[in-house]
Amino acid sequence: MIVSDSGGGGTFEQAPVGAHVARCISLVDIGTHHGEYEGVANVRHQVIVRWELPNENITSGDYAGEPFTVSEFYTLSLGEKANLRKVLTSWRGKEFTEDELKGFDLKSILNKPCMVQVGRNKKDRAKVQAVMSLPKGMTVPDQVNPGVYFSLSEFDQGVFESLSDGIRGLVEKSDEWAARNGTPSNNQPDHEAAYDDSSVPF
């Protein structure tokens, strides 16, 4: 998955607000989606990045005792104003070189530790506000959840089938899915789920 400078239902316990040790455990390419913001149409190729918080465990329900996870949508771009570029620069603790901006393999962030700042969005759901490099000498507990990597350009049917129904639904509404299957695009401008950080469908 190469990035460049071009171009739920139910009530769940939310990850606690604050700065947490984390590890990237999932990177899912959901393809290109058509949206609209304040009356202006936009087209975005997006990915979902998911982190595990190994020092913060869920306290109730079916997943009690397991670490919290937090996720965020990002447009697949390293443009100067792109949020993904800002996140990766902070995470790496250094600016991108000109060569890296021509093609950075996003898969390299999988299993990498960091710090994440968790806040709340307007719907009072956990939101990743910032990602930072891990302080020198700090260790991260072993990973609990299995790592997941899915790329539409490196399509793996087994990985695709392992994704949740919600995420598969997003992938199936992408331009890439339509092209892959030789079908008309089902990607309508009013599809907003891919741009709403409160609706990551895990």
N, C-alpha and C positions, 0 to 999 in steps of 0.2 A: 504494500500500500504506500505509494510514493506521493508525497505532498510537496507542492512548490508554491512560489509566490505569484503564480498565475491564477490569472483569474480567480387511571386506574381505579379503578374502583376499589372500595374497601378502605379501612383505616389501618395504618401501619405505624409502628413505633418509629420515630424519626431519629436519625443520628444526632447526637448532641452538638450544640453550637460550640465552636471553638477551634483551635488548631490541633490537628491530630497527625500522628504518624500514620502513613498510608503506603499502599503498594498498588500499582496498576495491575488489575487482573483481567481486564476485558477491553477489547478494541473491536467495535462492530461497525462496518461500513453499511449504511442504510441507503446509499445511492443519492441520486439527484431528485430533489422535490421542488415543486412550484408552490410558492406561498404569496402572501400579501400582507403588507404592513403599512398602516395608515393610508390605504388606498393605492399604494405603489406595489406592483408585482415584483417578485424576486425569484430567482432560481438558485438553489444552493445544493451542493454535494456535501452531505453531512456524515459524521461519524459519532458514535456514542462511546465515550470513555468511562470506564468504571473502576473505582478504587475500593480496596478493602481496608477497613480501619481495625487492625489486629488488636489494639489495646482497648477497644470499646465494643462491648458485647450487648446484644439484644437481651432484654430482661424478661420478656413475656411472649406468649404465643408459640406457634409451632417451631419457630427458629430461635427460641431462647437459648442463650449460651453461645450462639454463633456470632462472629464479628459483623458489625454494621458494614454496609456498602453504600457508596454514594456515586452518582452518575451525572454526566453532563453531555449535552449536545454541542458539537463544534462544527463549523463549516470547514471543509477540507481545503485550507488555504494557508499559505505563509505570507500573504500580502502584508504590507506595512501596518495596516490597521486591524488585521485579523486577530480575533481572540485566541485562536489556537497558537499563533506565533507568540503572543504575550505570555501565555501559559507555559509554553515550552522554554522560552527564554528564562523565565523565572525559575522553572523546575531545574533546568540545566545549570543555571547560574552564570550564563554567558550568552552573548549575542551569536546569531547565526553568521557563518562565513558566507561569502558569495557563492561558493561551490555548494554549500548545504542548501541555500535558498533555491538552487536549480533543481534539487531533488533530494528530499530528506525521507528516509524510510521510517514511517511512523511506527512500524512494528517494533522498532528498537525501544519504545517506552514500556512495552509489556514486561511485567515482573520487576520493574524498576521502583525502588522506594522513593518516598518524598514526604513532604508535609502538605496537608490540605487544610484550608480554612473553611469551615462549614458555617453557613448562616441559615437564614430562612427567607423564602420567597413570599409573595403576596398571599399565597395559599397555605402559608405556614408549613411548607415542606422543606426538607433539607436541601440546601443549594451550595454547590462548590463555588466559593467566592474568590479563591486564590489557590495556586499550587506553587510550592516553594521547594528548593533543594533541602535535603536532609542535613541538619547540623553535623559538623565533623565529629566523628566518634560515636554518633548515635546508632544503635542497632535496631533492627526491625524483626519482630517474631516471624516464625515460619508462616508461609502462605497457607490458608485454610481452604478457600474456594478454588476450584479448578480454573486455570487460565483459559480464556476464550479469544480466538482471533478469527474474524470473518471478513473477507474482502470479496467484493463482487468481481474484481478483476482476477482473482485467484479462487474462483468459486469451488467450494467444497460442500457437496450435498449433505454429508454427515453432520458437519458443523452447522449448516443452515437448519437442518431438522432439529438440532439440539437447542436452538434459540427459542425464546418464549413466543407464544402466539402473537403477542403484541408487537414484538420486534420483527418477526417474520412478516406481519401485516404491513409494517412500514417499508420493508425491503420490497415487498410485492407491489407497492404503489410507486416505485421509483422508475425513472426513465430507463435505467440499465436493465431492470427486470423485464420491462416490456420489450426492449431490444433483444434480450437473450432468448425470449420465448416467441419472438415474432408476432407479438400482439399489440393492439393499440394501447397507448399509454393511458393508465387509469389515474394519472397524476393531475388532480384538479387544483386550481389556484386557491380554493378555500381550504385546502388541507393544511392545517396549522400545527398538528401535533408534533411535527419534527422540530418546531421552533419554540416549544414550550418546555422549559426545564423541569416543570412539575409533573410531566406526563411520561417520564421514561418508563416504558412498559415492561419491566422485569416481573 
